[in-house]
Amino acid sequence: MSELIIARNVGKVYPLPKGSLRVLEGLDFELGEGEIADVMGASGVGKTTFLNLLGALDTPTEGTILLAGEDIHAKEEKDKARLRNAKIGFVFQFYHLLPEFSALENVFLPLLISGMDKREARRRGRAVLKEVFLEDRADQKPSLLSGGEQQRVAIARALVNDPRLLLADEPTGNLDRKTGEAIMELILELHRKKGLASVIVTHNERIARYCQRQYLMEAGRLKLI
């Protein structure tokens, strides 16, 4: 199995008014297509920072991150943005849906940003909403959807561009236990169906049973458990 994403000796330091804060140091990680990994650890240990570095939303202070053989942090910002839109899907704890848009419009917006014709973008958006069992809620705005439904819209949006890498940051953290487990089962099913490489960041140990690999983040590094 070829490794889709490889991180080597990654470090991240944030400047402070007095001194600096080191969050990650000497971190190594790799994940192949079709694999799913869970990253656990205490709040504030650097899990979200790690995910943001993998997704090119933040830049490491040291080290290299390769996605499909490309050094993502050697790129210009506009090229990073294209890469994120084409190859990476993001799911966040708080959904980040645009309240003035319908579920369908939230889903197909990344396709419009990539330059797709609106009619085709709408068709593909509906197809992905069907995959998350929300075809009948396509015209509803987020305020009329439950938390679980909003997260399913966010998952559809993350997958509408057929990414190769899925990054989920506490995807069940804002949901009750039953709904959260249903969301994890949906993510897992779509992961398998689409052959993704997926990284789930969480502090919830129950989620680990869904993943092939489990990591613990401590002292700025990852340990396989």
Secondary structure in CASP SS format (residue, H / E / C, confidence):
PFRMAT SS
TARGET T0000
AUTHOR 0000-0000-0000
METHOD secondary structure of the structure
MODEL  1
M C 1.00
S C 1.00
E E 1.00
L E 1.00
I E 1.00
I E 1.00
A E 1.00
R E 1.00
N E 1.00
V E 1.00
G E 1.00
K E 1.00
V E 1.00
Y E 1.00
P E 1.00
L C 1.00
P C 1.00
K C 1.00
G C 1.00
S E 1.00
L E 1.00
R E 1.00
V E 1.00
L E 1.00
E E 1.00
G E 1.00
L E 1.00
D E 1.00
F E 1.00
E E 1.00
L E 1.00
G E 1.00
E C 1.00
G C 1.00
E C 1.00
I E 1.00
A E 1.00
D E 1.00
V E 1.00
M E 1.00
G C 1.00
A C 1.00
S C 1.00
G C 1.00
V C 1.00
G C 1.00
K H 1.00
T H 1.00
T H 1.00
F H 1.00
L H 1.00
N H 1.00
L H 1.00
L H 1.00
G C 1.00
A C 1.00
L C 1.00
D C 1.00
T C 1.00
P C 1.00
T C 1.00
E E 1.00
G E 1.00
T E 1.00
I E 1.00
L E 1.00
L E 1.00
A C 1.00
G C 1.00
E E 1.00
D E 1.00
I H 1.00
H H 1.00
A H 1.00
K C 1.00
E C 1.00
E H 1.00
K H 1.00
D H 1.00
K H 1.00
A H 1.00
R H 1.00
L H 1.00
R H 1.00
N H 1.00
A H 1.00
K H 1.00
I E 1.00
G E 1.00
F E 1.00
V E 1.00
F C 1.00
Q C 1.00
F C 1.00
Y C 1.00
H C 1.00
L C 1.00
L C 1.00
P C 1.00
E C 1.00
F C 1.00
S C 1.00
A H 1.00
L H 1.00
E H 1.00
N H 1.00
V H 1.00
F H 1.00
L H 1.00
P H 1.00
L H 1.00
L H 1.00
I H 1.00
S C 1.00
G C 1.00
M C 1.00
D C 1.00
K H 1.00
R H 1.00
E H 1.00
A H 1.00
R H 1.00
R H 1.00
R H 1.00
G H 1.00
R H 1.00
A H 1.00
V H 1.00
L H 1.00
K H 1.00
E H 1.00
V C 1.00
F C 1.00
L C 1.00
E H 1.00
D H 1.00
R H 1.00
A C 1.00
D C 1.00
Q C 1.00
K C 1.00
P H 1.00
S H 1.00
L H 1.00
L C 1.00
S C 1.00
G H 1.00
G H 1.00
E H 1.00
Q H 1.00
Q H 1.00
R H 1.00
V H 1.00
A H 1.00
I H 1.00
A H 1.00
R H 1.00
A H 1.00
L H 1.00
V C 1.00
N C 1.00
D C 1.00
P C 1.00
R C 1.00
L E 1.00
L E 1.00
L E 1.00
A E 1.00
D E 1.00
E C 1.00
P C 1.00
T C 1.00
G C 1.00
N C 1.00
L C 1.00
D C 1.00
R H 1.00
K H 1.00
T H 1.00
G H 1.00
E H 1.00
A H 1.00
I H 1.00
M H 1.00
E H 1.00
L H 1.00
I H 1.00
L H 1.00
E H 1.00
L H 1.00
H H 1.00
R H 1.00
K H 1.00
K H 1.00
G C 1.00
L C 1.00
A E 1.00
S E 1.00
V E 1.00
I E 1.00
V E 1.00
T C 1.00
H C 1.00
N C 1.00
E H 1.00
R H 1.00
I H 1.00
A H 1.00
R H 1.00
Y H 1.00
C C 1.00
Q C 1.00
R E 1.00
Q E 1.00
Y E 1.00
L E 1.00
M E 1.00
E E 1.00
A C 1.00
G C 1.00
R E 1.00
L E 1.00
K E 1.00
L E 1.00
I C 1.00
END
